[in-house]
Amino acid sequence: MIVFKKVDSLRKYLDAQISKKKTIGFAPTMGALHDGHLSLIEIAKDKEDIAVCSIFVNPTQFNESSDFEKYPITIQSDLHKLLEVGCDVVFLPDVEEIYPDGREYVNPYDLGDIAGRWEGAHRPGHFDGVVQVVDRLLNIVQPNTLCMGQKDFQQFSIIQRMLDLKGGTTELVICPIVREADGLAMSSRNVRLNQVDRRTALSLSKALQSIKDNYKTEGIDQLIDKGKEQLSHSNIKLEYLTIVDGKTLIPLKDKSDSDYPVALVAAWVGDVRLIDNFILK
Ligand code: AMP
């Protein structure tokens, strides 16, 4: 496994591989790696010859500076995990390497309605930062396949739209959510949950599981009302629980509105903000 900190040296290496007809799979991350991230590397490796992982805590996608400051950094253990899973290349840039001309950014892509809803509404500026960094990383790595997690469902939809508008040949692959044994979606933020909040956080995946289990027999409003009941807890501050069409992210009024329904949830558990989702069909 080779670690690069500079764009030029990474590009030189990848160009040499491309001239040998090697293909590139890429998983961008912010580090504090868990098995969910590692599954992306495995999928990248399955699909292409070379798996590249970037670790970069992107300052421009944090709408709250305290969230950025508290973001866990565990580079040594990340590198160890990447080595174990057979990652070929790690890109570990600093902020100046990613934004040599400064962090100011005017998003050139018309992302339409999907960026304004849900996470977009609750985290103003977040998706501009995500698009900014993914666009930059794609220009640097130029992968054949880009692996991103279903865990960040809306992010996945937005990056797909960005790729459609950007053109090019990179294929985006959605990678299933990896969960803890009890069902909690793995997240780098989980380490910030105390023992009690960790148990409370389980309500998110349980509420989504109930929605999935009862999707055939109950109506949309009933499913959401029951889900909200499961999430009514003194230490949970629900931001949204909704059932949307997975392509437009518009909430369903009726089940016949979509053949790709997805339940999305975002909530604060204590002082940790968590998101999760289930594809319902
Ligand atoms: P992050 O480091 O949180 O920005 O995540 C980097 C990538 O890993 C994103 O594409 C996420 O959707 C994906 N990811 C995060 N958590 C999981 C998980 N539990 N299962 C699968 N993929 C995940």
Residues whose N, C-alpha, C, O or C-beta is under 5 A from the ligand:
A	BS01	AMP	P28 T29 M30 G31 G36 H37 C147 M148 G149 Q150 K151 D152 C175 P176 I177 V178 A185 M186 S187
